[in-house]
Amino acid sequence: MTSTDIKREERIRHEHGQRCRKLDEIRGLAVINMIAYHFLWDLVYIYGFDLGWYRSNGAYLWQQAICRTFIFLSGFCLPLGHNTARRGLTVFAGGALVTAVTLAVMPDSRVIFGVLTLTGSCMLLLCRAGHALRRLPPALGLVVSLLLFGVTRGINDGWAGFEGLRLVKLPEALYRNLLTAYIGFPYKGFYSTDYFSLFPWLFLFLAGCFLFYLMEQTGTLRLLVKGRVPFLAAIGRHSLIIYLLHQPVIYLVCQLALVFCGE
């Protein structure tokens, strides 16, 4: 990175740092939805409640909206990071902690290559690529990233093509081990309750990054200046620690409810 690139990055952080309040609010709303979704998950899969809707397409779309918001926002905020490599390592370590705890405490509900592992990986892969990404036309980068995300959305299941439209069956030889599962090709028998491989999700992360560059280029970043819901912004600013703690807290609340209800 040249000295000009560094100065530009510093200027962007200085000029647009305050705009993170709006982004924090969006992230905070996603966190609340995530907690609600995982609360219902615990009721269905740990405590045996029969919630038919939770297995419906509506619940799937809800879950996808939550995770896609987190990943897209992480990409959008990449140019604003003060130390992206350190942040990436922190988030990746959080993902490793979730994996270790779930394997030890509830292996049947283990999380391997979850959303924290993904976003941490994306940050580490792209932490030095900002100056290169800036040289690409942002509108083109956004469109291509979204198209690649769509085309590769089904690679976990052995095919390429837009969601619901299978165009190309991928070779079974790609699906071999944990490394290929991390990349996007899970081997037969691989299981994780929260699985976000590097591909296709890196493309959604990149789409968020290119949207930032597009809004910067068009002067529309000012639309994110003012925050209106401080409560949501506060949640969004502490999304990582909330993510790490929310499931133990939900479980504790459910256990206490069972005690008080005499179960």
N, C-alpha and C positions, 0 to 999 in steps of 0.2 A: 504494500500500500504506500502510495507516495505521500509527501507532506501535504500536498493539496487535498488529497482524499481525506486525510486525517482531519485537517481543518474543517472540511465540509461536514464530516461526520459530527464534529464537536459543535458546529453551528446549528446543525439540525437538532441535536439533542437540546441545545439551549433554547431554540425557538419553539420547539414542539413538545418539550417535556411536559408542559402543563396540560397538553391535550390528552395525556394518558388518563386523566380523570374520566373522560367519556368512555375510553376503552375499558377502564377498570369497572365502570358501571355495567357494561355489556358482559364482561367476564364474571362480575358478581352475580348477575342474573343467571348465567350459565351454571355457576356454582350451586345456587339455590335449586335449580332444576336437577342438577346431578345428585344432590343430597336426597331430593324427593324420589328420584328414580331408583337410587340404591336402597332407600328405605323400603320401597315396594319390592325390590329384588330380594332383600333379606326376608320379608314376610312370605314371599312365594317359595324361595329355594332353601331357606334355613328353617323357617317355622311352619311351612306346609300350608299356608293359606291358599285357597283356591280363588285366584283372581284371573279369570279368563282373559280379560281385556289386556292384561300385562303381556300376554303372548301374541297379541294381535299386531297387524301392520301399523296401527296407530302408535303403539308403544315402541315399535322398531323405529319409526320416523322420529319420535321424541328422543330416543337414545342417540340416533344419528345426528340430530340437530345439536345436541349437547356436545358431543365429541368433536364434530366438525367446527363448531364455534371455537372451542379451545384451541384446536390445531391451527385454524385460519388466523385467529388472533395472535397466536405465538409467532407465526410468520410475519404478520403485519408489524409486530413490535420489534422484530429483529433489528431494523436499522436504528432503533432508539436505545438499544442496549449499551450500557457503559462498559461492561466486561462480559461479552457474550460467551466466551469460552468458560469462564468461571460459573456463569449462570447455567450453561449447558451441563457442566459437570455436576452441579448441585441438583439439577432436575433429574439427570440420569441416575445419580446416587439415590434419589428419592424413589425412582422406579425400581432400582435394585433392592431397596429396603422393603418395598411392597411385595416384591417377588419372594424374598427370603421369609418374611413374616407369614405370607399365605401358604407357602410350602410347609412351614413348620407347624402352623396352627390349624389350617383347614386346607389340606392338600387337594381335596375334591373340588375346591373353589379357588384353586391357585391362579395367580396372575403372572403370566410370563409374556414379556414384551408388551406391557401395557402402555397407556397413553403417555405416562411420564418418561418411560424409556424412549418412546418415539420422539417426543418433543426435545428431550435432552440430546438425542442423537442428531436431530436436524440442526439444532443450535451449534453443536460441535462441528458438523460437516460444513456449515455455511458461515461460521464466525469470521472467516478470512475472505469470504467471497463477495462482500458487499460492494466493493469498488468495481468488481467484474460484472455483477448483476446490474449495477447502475448504467453500464454502457449499453445494455440491451433496451430496445423500445419497451416501456413498461406495459403498454396496452397489449402488444404482441405477446410479451412474457406472460401476462395474466391469462390471455385466451389459450395459449399453448399449454400452460400449466394445468388449467381446468380440463382441457381436452385429454391430456395425458392421464390426469386423475380418473376421468371417466372411462377411458379405454382400459386402464389397468385395474379398475375397481374389483374385478373378479379374479385376479390372479391367485388369491388365497385359495380359491376353489378350483383352480386348474384351467381357467380360460381367460381370454382377453376379449374385451368388447364392452360396450356401455351396459350399465346396470340393467339386468333383465334381458339383454340382447347379447347372446354368446356368439362371437364371431370366429375366434380361433382357439382350438384346444391346445394347451401348452404341453410340452414333453414331460412325462412322468419323472424323467431323470433329474429334473430341476428340484424335485421335492424329496430331499434326502436327509437333512439333519437339522440341528438347532440353528446353525449359521444360515442355512437356506430359509428356515422359518423366520429368522430375524429380518432377512432381506425381503421376504414376501411369499416364499414357497414352503409352506409347512409340510412336514413329513406325515405319513399316515400314522394316526394315533396321537399326533400333537394336540394338546388341549390347553386352553387358557380362557378364563371367563372374561378377560379384558385384553383383546389381542389387536394390536396396531403395528403392523410390520412397516419397515422403512418404505417400501413401495406397496400400495400406491400413495400412502399418506404424505410422503415427502413432497409430492406435487401439489397437494392442497396447502401445505406449509409455504411452498414457493409462491403459490397464488396470492396468499396473504401478503407476502413480501412485495410482490409486484404491484399489488393494489396500493400499498403505501407509496411506492415510487410514482405511481400514476397520480395519486392525489396530491403528492408534493409538486409534481410537474404542472398540474392543472390549477394549483392554488386552492384546492378544496379541503385541505387539512384543517382549515379554519372552522369547518363544520363540526369538528370534534373539540372545540376549545372549551366550552363550558360544561361542567357536570351539573346535573339537576337532582341527583339522588345520592347524597353522601353515604347513606347506609350501604347501598349497592357498591359504591366505589371502595368503601372500607373492606368489604368482603372480597372484592376483586384484587385489592392490593395484597391480600394475605391468602390468595387462592392455593398456593403450594402447601402451606401448613394445614389449611383446612382440608385439602384433599387427603393428606396423610393421616389426619385424625378423624375424619368424619365417619368412616366405617366402624372403628372401635367405639365411638360415641353412640352411634345408632344401635350397635349390638348391646351396649350397656343399658341404654334406654329401654330396649325391648326386653332385656332380662329383668330389669326392675319392674316393668309393667306386668310381666308374668308373675313376679313375686307378690305384687300388690293385688293382683287379680286372683291369687290363690292357686295358680296353675302349678 
